[in-house]
């Protein structure tokens, strides 16, 4: 017979669930338990076995010891600081809540690894501070000058992968680390957290690469405005909608500058082939090109929506035929972790370890992997450094 655990604080059980974005019915479903059992646990009327506590800790991504604390630990509620309405914050997938905590932990890691000071010579989030009343177009022009990459250079990149890597690297040089994760929530493209020294951007790696590129600059605009941000589809209103429109305009203008678009691509008729060529030239999605056409008055909003619907249905049918309705399997674990972490962050963490400035356990904690995985992960880093 299973033994029950004594000393669990029921208030911590409730706090951990709420901070992880689970409702009582949702966690009951995830654990295949009745709602009444969850309520009894959180009221202290029913004890938990050790196995049950382990399952809760895994779902909430919390250490077991925390459930025995006399009161919840002090930590910021990141979801409340994302310029979201409370109802929108409540609808965030639990995975997003976990990633928000991870992003905050990454900022703490960056502070610790760099002794509290951002080592980048250029810090774009300080030099290009913006306001919502500013021109998004002007800010995009200033940002491209700051990052020092011309449209001609952008057009020479061979693929969306190369484009994203180059943009990510250049933004990291400007003082902002960019991480990637599988969000497990298709409604969220990315998010960012402001910080005096180490602002960070997270991208949803499940999205197409061209969408990730757009999201990267959308979130950069949030940071230049000094705002935490999260990009979700079709749920914003009021002041938040104004911010989102500014960030979208910034990203579109940065990636496809109007001056270049009008000078080099002054066509009167835009068919699908032309749109595809322009998207490939700028390494952006076709909808970004469509929006530029809407802005030029060549395409109506109605035609824009019709074309988007057409492409969406074609994509869904193509994915259905490729996967048979099932999800594709994941790739190599170490390659994936390296892509998610980014080589600059890995290089920083391994460098501090090799210099004796952190233990191997601390290194694993910074990288959010098990100690046994570190050699293979470092191997990926060394391969990247080879010419």
NORBELLIN-V226145 format. One record per backbone hydrogen bond with DSSP energy under -1.0 kcal/mol. NH is the residue of the N-H (numbers start at 0). CO is the residue of the C=O. Records with the same first field share a line. If there is no record, write none. Layout:
BEGIN
NH=CO, CO
END
This chain:
BEGIN
4=47
8=66
12=8
13=9
14=10
15=11
16=12
17=13
18=14
19=15
20=17
21=16
26=22
27=23
28=24
29=25
30=26
32=27
37=33
38=34
39=35
40=36
41=37
42=38
44=39
45=39
52=48
53=49
54=50
55=51
56=52
57=53
58=54
59=55
61=56
65=62
66=63
67=64
68=65
77=75
79=76
80=77
88=84
89=85
91=88
95=92
96=92
97=93
98=94
99=95
100=96
101=97
102=98
103=99
104=100
105=101
106=102
107=103
108=104
109=105
110=106
111=107
112=108
113=109
114=111
115=110
116=113
123=173
125=122
126=122
127=123
129=223
133=130
138=134
139=135
140=136
141=137
142=138
143=139
144=140
145=141
146=142
147=143
148=143
153=149
154=150
155=152
162=158
163=159
164=160
165=161
166=162
167=163
168=164
169=165
170=166
171=167
172=168
174=171
175=170
176=198
178=200
179=339
180=202
187=184
188=230
190=201
191=228
192=199
199=192
200=176
201=190
202=178
203=188
204=180
206=203
211=207
212=208
213=209
214=210
215=211
216=212
217=213
218=214
219=215
220=216
221=217
222=218
223=219
224=220
225=222
226=221
228=191
230=189
232=186
241=237
242=238
243=239
244=240
245=241
246=242
247=243
248=244
249=245
250=246
251=247
252=248
253=249
254=250
255=251
260=256
261=257
262=258
263=259
264=260
266=264
274=270
275=271
276=272
277=273
278=274
279=275
280=276
281=277
282=278
283=278
288=284
289=285
290=286
291=287
292=288
293=289
294=290
295=291
296=293
297=292
298=292
303=299
304=300
305=301
306=302
307=303
308=304
309=305
310=306
311=307
312=308
313=309
314=310
315=311
316=312
317=313
318=314
319=315
320=316
321=317
322=318
323=319
325=322
335=331
336=332
337=333
338=334
339=335
340=336
341=337
345=341
346=342
347=343
348=344
349=345
350=346
351=347
352=348
353=349
354=350
355=352
356=351
362=358
363=359
364=360
365=361
366=362
368=363
372=369
373=370
376=372
377=373
378=374
379=375
380=376
381=377
382=378
383=379
384=380
END
